[in-house]
């Protein structure tokens, strides 16, 4: 009834089209999708022996993800962690109230 052969979707094998990097902390394979013909996702591409020519570094805006060193300038322009420009109508601390007691108006309406 039950077969002893391990299926490709068993916990010991990475799924087809998914990253082959084993995350020791989570005790499972990475679940990110890989590009066609690749074994690892972009985050774990440094683990691949065939891609040693390109080095990945931590993003200076958000160290939770990495980026190729040669594409850093392009990444900094589109990174979601960059500071976005404020709209024209934005005024800093407009509803913050009075800053000190000397600004209290003489007559209250």
C-alpha positions in Angstrom: 0.0 0.0 0.0 2.5 2.6 1.1 5.7 2.9 -1.0 9.0 3.4 0.6 10.4 5.5 -2.3 10.7 9.2 -1.5 8.6 11.4 -3.7 10.0 14.7 -5.1 7.5 16.6 -2.9 8.6 14.9 0.3 10.2 17.2 3.0 13.7 16.0 2.0 13.6 17.3 -1.6 13.0 20.7 -3.1 9.9 21.1 -5.3 10.2 21.4 -9.1 10.8 25.0 -10.1 11.7 26.0 -6.5 15.1 27.0 -5.0 17.4 24.1 -4.0 18.9 25.9 -1.1 18.3 24.2 2.3 17.5 26.8 5.0 18.9 25.2 8.1 17.2 27.6 10.5 13.8 26.7 9.1 14.7 23.0 8.4 13.3 23.1 4.9 14.2 24.1 1.4 13.7 27.7 0.2 10.3 28.1 -1.5 11.2 31.0 -3.8 10.8 30.4 -7.6 13.9 30.1 -9.7 14.6 31.3 -13.2 14.5 28.9 -16.1 17.6 26.7 -16.1 18.7 27.8 -12.6 19.0 25.8 -9.4 18.9 28.6 -6.8 16.7 31.7 -6.4 18.3 35.2 -6.6 18.7 35.4 -2.9 20.7 32.1 -2.7 22.5 32.4 -6.0 25.8 32.9 -4.1 25.5 29.3 -3.1 25.8 28.2 -6.7 29.3 27.3 -7.8 28.7 28.3 -11.4 27.9 32.0 -10.5 31.0 32.9 -8.6 31.8 35.7 -11.1 29.0 38.0 -9.7 29.1 38.9 -6.0 25.9 39.7 -3.9 26.1 42.2 -1.2 23.6 43.4 1.5 21.3 46.3 0.4 22.5 49.5 2.1 18.9 50.7 2.5 17.5 47.4 3.9 19.9 44.7 5.0 17.1 42.1 4.9 17.8 41.4 1.2 20.8 41.3 -1.1 21.7 42.6 -4.5 24.4 42.0 -7.1 27.3 44.4 -6.5 27.4 45.5 -10.2 23.7 46.4 -10.1 23.7 48.4 -6.9 23.2 51.8 -8.4 20.1 50.6 -10.4 18.7 48.8 -7.3 19.0 51.9 -5.1 16.7 53.8 -7.5 13.9 51.2 -7.3 14.3 49.6 -3.8 11.1 49.7 -1.8 13.1 50.7 1.3 14.3 54.0 -0.2 12.9 57.3 1.1 10.1 58.3 -1.1 9.4 62.0 -2.0 6.7 63.7 0.0 3.6 65.1 -1.8 3.4 68.8 -2.5 0.6 69.3 0.1 2.6 67.6 2.9 3.6 70.0 5.7 5.8 68.6 8.6 4.0 68.6 12.0 1.0 70.5 10.8 -1.3 68.8 13.4 1.3 68.4 16.1 -0.1 71.3 18.2 1.8 74.1 19.9 5.5 73.6 20.3 5.8 75.6 23.5 3.7 77.7 25.8 4.9 81.1 24.4 2.9 80.5 21.2 -0.5 80.5 23.0 -2.6 83.2 21.3 -3.9 86.0 23.5 -7.5 85.7 22.4 -9.2 82.3 21.8 -12.0 82.3 19.4 
